[in-house]
Amino acid sequence: MATDIGDAVRAMVSEKNISEELVISTIEEILRAAFKRKFGTDENAVIQFSDDFSTVEMSSRRLVVDDDNWYNEVTEIPFSEAVTLHEGATIGDELLIPVDLKDFDRISVQSAKQRAHQSFRDIQKDTLYSEYKAKEGMVIIGYFRRQLPTGDIYVDIGNTEGLLPKRNQSSRESYQSGDKIKCYVEKVEKAERGLRVILSRSSPELLRRLFEVEVPEIAQNQVDIIKIVREAGYRSKVAVASRSDEIDPVGACVGLKGNRIQTIMSEIEGEKIDILRYDPNPVNYIRNALSPAQVRDVVIIDKNIYHAVAIVDESQLSLAIGKQGLNVRLANKLVDWMIDVKTQEQFEEMDIAKEARYRAESIFIDDDGQEYYGDEPVHYDEPVFIEEEGETDLGIDEDEIDLTELPLEEELITKLHFYDIYTVEEFINISDEHLATLENLTAEELVRIKDTITEHVDIVEDDDEEMQYICPSCGGIITEDMDMCPHCGTGLAFEEE
């Protein structure tokens, strides 16, 4: 068994990357446990390894006592027996009596072996966990090992395997056995059978680490990456800012003749990357975020819900929106604003009155008439129009019913105002088809609004117009000549006055 333990020490130190001190202390604990199981105590157990760990010896420290006295067979030895082992022994001396590990009962030996295997597994797991936990949030290089039917990939990353889930892979990439894969270490956690290292090729943080390697100004904290948004395999947008007026953050990231950005793009299989300048002014930031499209103007519709319209030329419309809306979708995520991209003609058809535009933008106007956002001035391509004194804020006629007069939640009122719906009359004159296109309002919310109007408002039309009613089932507009609701199919009957 001594030889087995010596081999185990060398194997653990050289192959399992476990420290020598930890292996030795673990073996000592295991042998003491076996000793205690056989003798009831391990206080007098002595374990000694040879210098090269090739052998290990276990002894029992026992006190020499008078033959005439009662003695403890585990911790004491009678004088007459002691002198046969050591001629110079005297009463009161302590002797180390060798213990043959083969003398341990089978259960003790088996228990020690099981504990040894478990301890070494735990040690290896803890060692690996500490090693790879320190790499969490970093980039690591591995090699393709195998792919599961689910599309998940196992990557050889040294002392263990990492898992590259299908959801964390780029659509541009495919791998074969032995291919080198540079991955971002997303998460490291202990698992029932070893270690679980989750890798990613789609994380925006992978891009951040690649920029830190390729752009010295970022590594030296002269240029900051404010935010990265990404749809892996298609396009990424990176907002950067400089801490010095002498450094162009975009130019630093692109590099001379684009050498830096080309290196990074090659690492992600040619995925397009837009580098743009961060700006605390949302108007300028939105304009930059829609690159490579050229934006003529940005109109802030509602600061409170972060809604804006970007106006572009007809030739720039498809570029600003991007294929399947990718460009504007990434811009929305980057600036955290809801951006509608319109041509000038489309914008004018949005029924945004001049005074409504002023209301939205006047929150940025100081006492001197200078527009600002935070500490930054704001400039628009079109003049700002100020309401004439005496004009009502929302332009509601006296004979119209303001939606705020109904018992509707403030959240619903805000959503309706977002679509320039301020009165009951404006709401009921909108077709159901058009209401269904209002993305911020769910079907349940629309039904709740209609029910509230039906309960609290009597709808009366002018005498010269056909009388209209609201369906009691779905809230749709109906007239007296109908015997069935065209919206929900409910049968109708009108009482004669």
Wavefront OBJ file of the C-alpha trace (Angstrom):
o trace
v 0.000 0.000 0.000
v 2.969 2.270 0.720
v 4.092 1.948 -2.869
v 0.569 2.679 -4.072
v 0.446 5.863 -2.023
v 3.871 6.942 -3.274
v 2.692 6.488 -6.855
v -0.482 8.387 -6.058
v 1.510 11.346 -4.743
v 3.651 11.556 -7.870
v 0.620 11.186 -10.150
v -1.365 13.879 -8.384
v 1.532 16.332 -8.401
v 2.614 15.757 -12.008
v -0.609 14.860 -13.821
v -3.484 16.403 -11.891
v -1.792 19.734 -11.223
v -2.468 19.484 -7.477
v 0.030 20.993 -5.047
v 2.352 18.617 -3.233
v 1.424 19.948 0.206
v -2.282 19.408 -0.436
v -1.752 15.824 -1.610
v 0.409 14.942 1.413
v -2.002 16.453 3.932
v -4.929 14.639 2.311
v -3.139 11.244 2.428
v -2.269 11.836 6.079
v -5.921 12.526 6.888
v -6.977 9.326 5.127
v -4.409 7.163 6.953
v -5.329 8.697 10.282
v -8.975 7.900 9.581
v -8.086 4.240 8.913
v -5.929 4.157 12.090
v -8.754 5.613 14.151
v -11.253 3.136 12.742
v -9.014 0.242 13.878
v -7.725 1.576 17.229
v -10.433 4.065 18.268
v -8.106 7.085 18.302
v -5.515 8.697 16.070
v -3.842 10.902 18.707
v -0.778 8.656 18.802
v -0.584 7.936 15.060
v 2.653 9.064 13.375
v 2.954 9.182 9.542
v 6.298 9.680 7.799
v 6.976 10.004 4.051
v 10.333 9.379 2.426
v 12.018 12.376 0.817
v 10.932 11.331 -2.679
v 7.467 10.225 -1.494
v 8.196 6.745 -2.813
v 7.249 5.189 0.544
v 5.167 6.080 3.562
v 5.389 4.586 7.057
v 2.860 4.654 9.861
v 3.797 4.218 13.518
v 2.025 4.145 16.832
v 3.538 6.301 19.583
v 3.290 4.319 22.820
v 4.426 5.072 26.386
v 6.591 2.481 28.220
v 4.900 1.503 31.531
v 5.581 -0.934 34.419
v 4.548 -4.516 33.752
v 2.683 -4.692 37.064
v 0.306 -1.845 36.179
v -2.788 -2.003 33.953
v -2.020 -0.423 30.592
v -3.817 0.807 27.464
v -2.892 -1.436 24.560
v -3.303 1.366 22.054
v -1.269 4.129 23.707
v 0.991 2.204 26.129
v 3.428 -0.753 26.059
v 4.719 -2.841 29.028
v 8.442 -2.558 29.851
v 9.162 -6.233 29.174
v 7.803 -5.927 25.645
v 9.469 -2.585 25.036
v 13.000 -3.847 25.713
v 12.572 -6.561 23.106
v 11.993 -3.818 20.563
v 14.572 -1.372 21.910
v 17.259 -2.570 24.371
v 17.761 0.827 25.967
v 14.066 1.462 26.668
v 13.141 2.565 30.186
v 9.839 3.242 31.896
v 8.474 6.652 30.842
v 10.069 6.551 27.375
v 7.966 6.817 24.215
v 8.545 4.365 21.417
v 7.393 4.471 17.811
v 5.960 1.055 17.072
v 5.644 0.360 13.305
v 2.121 -0.347 12.109
v 1.738 -2.680 9.129
v -1.014 -1.278 6.945
v -1.817 -4.851 5.970
v -2.934 -5.433 9.544
v -5.873 -3.073 9.033
v -9.147 -4.903 8.568
v -10.611 -5.044 5.078
v -13.368 -2.552 5.909
v -10.863 0.010 7.196
v -8.691 -0.371 4.112
v -11.648 -0.150 1.739
v -13.016 2.881 3.579
v -9.620 4.585 3.343
v -9.364 3.897 -0.383
v -12.845 5.240 -1.034
v -12.128 8.318 1.009
v -8.846 8.757 -0.890
v -10.558 8.627 -4.273
v -13.287 11.023 -3.152
v -10.803 13.410 -1.577
v -8.653 13.488 -4.680
v -11.709 14.114 -6.846
v -12.755 16.962 -4.569
v -9.236 18.364 -4.581
v -9.053 18.214 -8.354
v -12.496 19.771 -8.701
v -11.640 22.612 -6.302
v -8.293 23.188 -7.997
v -9.855 23.308 -11.458
v -12.672 25.509 -10.207
v -10.230 28.022 -8.740
v -8.142 27.965 -11.924
v -11.025 28.565 -14.330
v -13.079 30.804 -12.050
v -10.178 33.244 -12.285
v -10.624 33.161 -16.089
v -14.321 34.053 -15.966
v -14.893 37.158 -18.101
v -11.721 36.543 -20.093
v -10.972 35.160 -23.549
v -9.598 31.628 -23.744
v -8.292 29.565 -26.665
v -9.481 25.982 -27.048
v -9.865 23.293 -29.675
v -12.972 21.687 -31.099
v -13.556 18.306 -29.452
v -17.036 17.101 -30.434
v -20.538 18.326 -31.267
v -23.780 17.048 -29.750
v -26.981 16.444 -31.760
v -28.391 19.596 -30.096
v -25.666 21.672 -31.750
v -23.786 22.283 -28.494
v -20.002 21.983 -28.840
v -17.439 20.678 -26.357
v -14.131 22.545 -26.493
v -10.814 21.303 -25.132
v -9.531 24.179 -22.982
v -6.626 22.428 -21.254
v -7.320 20.577 -18.023
v -11.037 20.284 -18.724
v -13.668 20.763 -21.401
v -15.738 23.875 -21.945
v -19.287 23.898 -23.296
v -20.151 26.216 -26.198
v -23.980 26.071 -26.317
v -25.805 26.479 -29.605
v -27.329 29.752 -28.358
v -23.829 31.182 -27.814
v -22.561 30.390 -31.317
v -22.388 32.700 -34.316
v -24.422 31.774 -37.366
v -21.374 32.470 -39.529
v -19.218 29.789 -37.953
v -18.824 26.032 -38.272
v -16.076 23.832 -36.872
v -14.274 20.587 -37.516
v -12.190 18.364 -35.288
v -9.065 20.141 -34.045
v -10.149 23.652 -35.112
v -8.896 26.438 -32.838
v -11.701 28.380 -31.161
v -11.244 31.652 -29.286
v -14.083 31.972 -26.759
v -15.293 34.277 -24.025
v -15.611 32.511 -20.633
v -19.179 33.378 -19.690
v -19.673 31.347 -16.520
v -17.767 28.840 -14.367
v -19.626 26.720 -11.849
v -19.240 23.472 -9.962
v -21.214 20.529 -11.284
v -22.113 17.158 -9.846
v -19.439 15.524 -11.980
v -16.596 17.993 -12.082
v -16.710 21.455 -13.552
v -19.027 23.342 -15.903
v -17.379 26.058 -18.013
v -19.827 27.921 -20.270
v -18.224 29.556 -23.299
v -19.562 32.114 -25.781
v -18.797 33.297 -29.293
v -21.849 35.578 -29.458
v -21.360 37.724 -26.354
v -20.710 41.463 -26.820
v -18.048 41.008 -24.151
v -16.017 38.891 -26.582
v -15.817 41.958 -28.816
v -14.835 44.129 -25.846
v -11.901 41.815 -25.016
v -10.792 41.725 -28.674
v -10.792 45.535 -28.812
v -8.771 45.689 -25.592
v -6.128 43.480 -27.222
v -6.021 45.233 -30.612
v -6.458 48.886 -29.560
v -3.704 50.150 -27.191
v -5.676 53.316 -26.436
v -8.443 51.175 -24.891
v -5.981 49.054 -22.895
v -4.356 52.278 -21.623
v -7.752 53.796 -20.638
v -7.401 56.634 -23.130
v -10.475 55.481 -25.039
v -13.558 53.990 -23.355
v -16.024 51.525 -24.831
v -19.363 52.913 -23.639
v -21.595 50.144 -24.942
v -21.628 47.230 -27.369
v -24.745 45.706 -28.938
v -24.545 42.707 -31.174
v -26.502 40.234 -33.255
v -23.805 37.606 -33.654
v -23.014 36.695 -37.228
v -24.708 39.775 -38.681
v -23.739 43.133 -37.212
v -22.407 44.851 -34.106
v -22.347 48.480 -33.011
v -19.706 49.835 -30.660
v -20.024 53.282 -29.032
v -16.689 54.753 -27.968
v -15.538 57.968 -26.293
v -12.143 59.555 -25.781
v -10.753 60.923 -22.525
v -8.536 63.315 -24.469
v -9.447 65.848 -27.128
v -6.279 64.858 -28.968
v -7.436 61.278 -29.578
v -10.130 60.383 -32.102
v -11.849 57.356 -30.508
v -13.305 56.085 -33.779
v -10.023 56.449 -35.636
v -8.136 54.703 -32.840
v -10.456 51.693 -33.040
v -10.431 51.526 -36.830
v -6.656 51.871 -37.099
v -4.448 52.931 -39.964
v -6.138 51.847 -43.203
v -8.590 49.883 -41.075
v -5.976 47.356 -39.920
v -7.242 47.122 -36.329
v -10.919 46.683 -37.115
v -10.077 44.212 -39.896
v -8.141 42.054 -37.427
v -11.082 42.020 -35.032
v -13.581 41.276 -37.808
v -11.481 38.337 -38.969
v -11.689 36.899 -35.445
v -15.491 36.844 -35.732
v -15.595 35.521 -39.277
v -16.211 38.833 -41.055
v -19.161 40.058 -38.985
v -19.758 43.760 -39.725
v -18.842 46.204 -36.953
v -19.960 49.859 -36.810
v -17.668 52.045 -34.679
v -19.384 55.289 -33.670
v -18.782 58.176 -31.331
v -20.787 58.300 -28.091
v -22.527 61.616 -27.425
v -24.375 62.642 -24.233
v -26.782 64.590 -26.440
v -29.408 61.992 -27.468
v -30.050 63.762 -30.770
v -26.425 63.432 -31.845
v -26.108 59.955 -30.321
v -29.131 58.690 -32.266
v -27.752 60.255 -35.443
v -24.422 58.456 -34.893
v -26.071 55.169 -33.918
v -27.819 54.846 -37.278
v -24.536 54.803 -39.180
v -23.631 53.993 -41.879
v -26.826 55.840 -42.917
v -26.788 59.635 -43.147
v -29.480 61.227 -40.931
v -30.883 64.649 -41.858
v -32.642 65.399 -38.589
v -33.672 63.841 -35.283
v -36.927 64.875 -33.644
v -37.527 64.102 -29.975
v -41.174 63.017 -29.747
v -41.369 62.211 -26.039
v -38.437 62.455 -23.643
v -40.271 60.635 -20.865
v -40.669 57.413 -22.825
v -37.508 57.937 -24.924
v -39.197 58.139 -28.307
v -37.629 59.878 -31.293
v -37.963 60.050 -35.069
v -34.902 60.017 -37.335
v -35.533 61.744 -40.678
v -33.505 60.522 -43.639
v -33.490 60.998 -47.381
v -35.340 58.439 -49.470
v -32.004 57.061 -50.703
v -30.893 56.431 -47.095
v -34.104 54.849 -45.794
v -33.319 51.194 -46.469
v -29.749 51.654 -45.225
v -30.922 53.272 -41.978
v -33.481 50.548 -41.316
v -31.214 47.720 -42.426
v -32.065 44.254 -43.684
v -35.080 42.985 -41.719
v -34.769 46.095 -39.517
v -31.366 45.053 -38.132
v -29.665 48.466 -38.239
v -32.409 50.421 -36.489
v -32.974 47.563 -34.044
v -29.336 47.647 -32.947
v -29.438 51.450 -32.785
v -32.468 51.233 -30.464
v -30.553 48.912 -28.125
v -27.429 51.034 -28.259
v -29.035 54.359 -27.300
v -31.949 52.904 -25.271
v -34.448 54.995 -27.255
v -37.324 53.915 -29.470
v -36.344 55.242 -32.893
v -38.703 55.517 -35.849
v -36.942 56.054 -39.187
v -38.944 58.176 -41.644
v -38.442 60.199 -44.763
v -39.464 63.870 -44.616
v -42.703 63.067 -46.427
v -43.518 60.181 -44.081
v -42.745 62.366 -41.066
v -45.151 65.060 -42.241
v -47.873 62.415 -42.589
v -47.438 61.415 -38.924
v -49.802 64.228 -37.896
v -47.308 65.731 -35.479
v -48.375 69.361 -35.215
v -45.794 72.087 -34.894
v -46.878 72.858 -31.354
v -46.644 69.148 -30.461
v -43.084 69.097 -31.693
v -42.369 72.174 -29.618
v -43.852 70.562 -26.501
v -41.597 67.576 -26.944
v -38.469 69.628 -27.586
v -39.058 72.620 -25.313
v -37.890 70.614 -22.306
v -34.402 71.209 -23.701
v -34.753 75.027 -23.955
v -33.219 77.260 -21.265
v -34.293 80.783 -20.301
v -32.212 82.279 -23.116
v -33.878 80.137 -25.759
v -30.792 77.891 -26.074
v -31.622 74.225 -26.450
v -29.639 71.769 -24.362
v -29.512 68.233 -23.038
v -27.462 67.923 -19.863
v -24.444 70.166 -20.526
v -24.606 69.831 -24.301
v -26.333 72.289 -26.662
v -28.792 70.830 -29.160
v -29.204 72.081 -32.726
v -32.017 71.148 -35.086
v -32.196 71.474 -38.815
v -35.674 73.023 -38.542
v -36.877 75.999 -36.467
v -38.667 75.528 -33.161
v -42.280 76.759 -33.032
v -43.680 78.170 -29.803
v -47.364 78.024 -28.963
v -49.317 81.240 -28.952
v -50.647 82.321 -25.583
v -54.206 81.129 -24.963
v -53.850 77.945 -26.984
v -54.703 74.828 -24.999
v -51.824 72.414 -24.428
v -53.506 69.488 -26.143
v -55.869 71.329 -28.494
v -59.001 69.713 -26.956
v -62.306 71.331 -27.944
v -64.841 72.241 -25.271
v -67.363 69.650 -26.510
v -64.808 66.823 -26.427
v -64.191 64.527 -23.462
v -60.616 64.366 -22.218
v -59.474 60.777 -21.607
v -58.070 61.868 -18.251
v -61.652 62.400 -17.058
v -62.264 58.637 -17.275
v -61.217 56.161 -14.543
v -58.321 54.823 -16.613
v -54.894 53.949 -15.269
v -52.253 56.613 -15.760
v -50.151 54.100 -17.693
v -52.936 53.631 -20.267
v -53.421 57.391 -20.569
v -49.684 57.795 -21.228
v -49.735 55.117 -23.914
v -52.721 56.749 -25.641
v -51.027 60.152 -25.525
v -47.999 58.559 -27.153
v -50.197 57.979 -30.224
v -51.665 61.497 -30.008
v -55.007 60.195 -28.691
v -56.237 62.647 -26.063
v -60.031 62.474 -26.223
v -62.781 59.870 -26.238
v -63.859 61.104 -29.662
v -60.391 60.588 -31.104
v -60.274 57.046 -29.742
v -63.675 55.856 -30.990
v -63.042 57.291 -34.452
v -60.021 55.021 -34.908
v -60.800 51.778 -36.722
v -60.171 48.448 -35.018
v -57.658 47.619 -37.726
v -55.650 50.720 -36.909
v -55.926 50.120 -33.156
v -54.425 46.670 -33.665
v -51.274 48.309 -35.082
v -50.583 50.290 -31.890
v -47.706 48.204 -30.603
v -47.601 49.606 -27.067
v -51.222 48.641 -26.357
v -52.221 45.015 -25.829
v -55.588 43.588 -26.899
v -56.611 43.318 -23.237
v -55.801 46.993 -22.650
v -57.831 48.052 -25.701
v -60.837 46.063 -24.462
v -60.470 47.688 -21.026
v -60.421 51.159 -22.583
v -63.481 50.397 -24.723
v -65.379 48.970 -21.723
v -64.601 52.066 -19.682
v -65.818 54.367 -22.454
v -68.995 52.292 -22.868
v -69.698 52.426 -19.134
v -69.065 56.130 -18.558
v -69.780 57.878 -21.867
v -72.986 58.225 -23.888
v -71.976 58.508 -27.513
v -74.215 60.964 -29.385
v -73.656 61.871 -33.031
v -74.898 64.926 -34.925
v -78.479 64.584 -36.207
v -77.384 64.843 -39.805
v -75.083 61.869 -39.440
v -75.962 58.225 -38.988
v -76.214 57.317 -35.313
v -73.338 55.137 -34.146
v -73.137 52.835 -31.130
v -70.545 50.653 -29.436
v -70.915 46.870 -29.479
v -71.502 45.639 -25.895
v -69.288 42.591 -26.548
v -66.166 43.898 -28.288
v -66.524 47.708 -28.158
v -66.498 48.075 -31.943
v -68.490 50.802 -33.730
v -71.966 49.680 -34.929
v -74.983 51.403 -36.486
v -78.743 50.895 -36.291
v -78.965 49.203 -39.672
v -76.807 46.273 -38.450
v -78.245 43.030 -37.099
v -74.798 41.536 -36.406
v -71.571 43.130 -35.181
v -69.090 43.127 -38.098
v -66.192 42.883 -35.638
v -67.122 39.982 -33.346
v -70.298 38.466 -34.888
v -72.569 39.220 -31.908
v -76.274 39.449 -32.803
v -77.757 42.946 -32.417
v -81.233 44.294 -31.644
v -82.082 47.987 -31.223
v -85.009 49.167 -29.104
v -87.348 51.641 -30.772
v -87.771 54.932 -28.975
l 1 2 3 4 5 6 7 8 9 10 11 12 13 14 15 16 17 18 19 20 21 22 23 24 25 26 27 28 29 30 31 32 33 34 35 36 37 38 39 40 41 42 43 44 45 46 47 48 49 50 51 52 53 54 55 56 57 58 59 60 61 62 63 64 65 66 67 68 69 70 71 72 73 74 75 76 77 78 79 80 81 82 83 84 85 86 87 88 89 90 91 92 93 94 95 96 97 98 99 100 101 102 103 104 105 106 107 108 109 110 111 112 113 114 115 116 117 118 119 120 121 122 123 124 125 126 127 128 129 130 131 132 133 134 135 136 137 138 139 140 141 142 143 144 145 146 147 148 149 150 151 152 153 154 155 156 157 158 159 160 161 162 163 164 165 166 167 168 169 170 171 172 173 174 175 176 177 178 179 180 181 182 183 184 185 186 187 188 189 190 191 192 193 194 195 196 197 198 199 200 201 202 203 204 205 206 207 208 209 210 211 212 213 214 215 216 217 218 219 220 221 222 223 224 225 226 227 228 229 230 231 232 233 234 235 236 237 238 239 240 241 242 243 244 245 246 247 248 249 250 251 252 253 254 255 256 257 258 259 260 261 262 263 264 265 266 267 268 269 270 271 272 273 274 275 276 277 278 279 280 281 282 283 284 285 286 287 288 289 290 291 292 293 294 295 296 297 298 299 300 301 302 303 304 305 306 307 308 309 310 311 312 313 314 315 316 317 318 319 320 321 322 323 324 325 326 327 328 329 330 331 332 333 334 335 336 337 338 339 340 341 342 343 344 345 346 347 348 349 350 351 352 353 354 355 356 357 358 359 360 361 362 363 364 365 366 367 368 369 370 371 372 373 374 375 376 377 378 379 380 381 382 383 384 385 386 387 388 389 390 391 392 393 394 395 396 397 398 399 400 401 402 403 404 405 406 407 408 409 410 411 412 413 414 415 416 417 418 419 420 421 422 423 424 425 426 427 428 429 430 431 432 433 434 435 436 437 438 439 440 441 442 443 444 445 446 447 448 449 450 451 452 453 454 455 456 457 458 459 460 461 462 463 464 465 466 467 468 469 470 471 472 473 474 475 476 477 478 479 480 481 482 483 484 485 486 487 488 489 490 491 492 493 494 495 496 497
